[in-house]
Amino acid sequence: MDSKRTKINKTDNKFSFIIASIDRDKQLQECIASIEKAYEYKPDIPIEILVVIQKAKQKKDILMRYHKITTFYYIDEVGLSVARNFAIRRSTGNYLVFLDDDAKVNENFIEILSEKVIIYDKINAFCGKLVDQTRNIPFSPLFYNNKVKKLNRIQYQYFMGSAHVLSKKIIEKIGGYDERFGFGSKHYHGAEETDMFFRLKIAKEEVIYLPDLIFFHPVIYPSVQYVYNYGYVLGAVLTKNCIYDKAYFFMYFLVVLEVTMRGLTRLLQKLFFKKIRDKDQIYHYAHRLKGLFGGIKGFIYDNYLAKKEGKDD
């Protein structure tokens, strides 16, 4: 038993925490502080924190306890995927942890991750449990699941944008984030992590959900425009990977069908049940469906029809 414990604790891995930010200094401060706290909990694991600030009018005044492990970069380009790719190229860790600037990690995060990457040493992609720390509830009902899972394409929603870890070697193999996707992109305002997940599956990589790997992120109640945009980018990313992953065309079609049928069912139920009408004030079912089919149409037009018409920029 002791020899096994020694083997688990022994690691030559280094973790790079990558945070893209624009103008959320308070949340960024808390994000960095949570990583520093996890580092204090497990100080024998080398880490670095790479913060990419986009379109800053002046340098940020962020308090840090460990200046030597944190580097700030300032870039003029805007886009979450652009910022992440910028940091990836400058990272020195062999595992990269991707965080939103309004997210945090649990105190034992580094310890848990250091153990898991040894236990699952053939795996290059992980995602963790996302929890609203203030309200002590899962970010999504999916995260009530406390069992380790190997994810298939249908389970893409476990792979959240602010709760995943990739090995440096897999990123070098399949490439960085598609810069057409992600918050701030002029094309598709999100779904960069969903696109990355599907590309991992196309590359025949296993993706593991680790419920002990805890990320914190507040639950949001989205606006109508946010829901429409979410549906739009989901439609676009499903269409893209349906085209490039033809062997699994039917599975992507099933995802579209499932989202469509769930939305139509809720719209029908709304006619008869007040509880569903109340939920619709939060989830905006019709706008999500409009976004989904708008994204399918938009991706096909942007990437195929516009080029034929000579409108590609």
JORAWO-V117299 format. One record per helix or strand of 3 or more residues. SS is the DSSP state (H for helix, E for strand). FROM is the first residue (numbers start at 1). LEN is the number of residues. If there is no record, write none. Layout:
# JORAWO-V117299
SS_FROM_LEN, SS_FROM_LEN
This chain:
# JORAWO-V117299
H_2_8, E_14_8, H_25_17, E_46_9, H_67_3, E_70_6, H_80_11, E_95_6, E_103_3, H_109_11, E_125_8, H_141_4, H_153_6, E_164_4, H_168_7, H_192_11, E_207_11, H_224_21, H_246_25, H_274_10, H_285_24
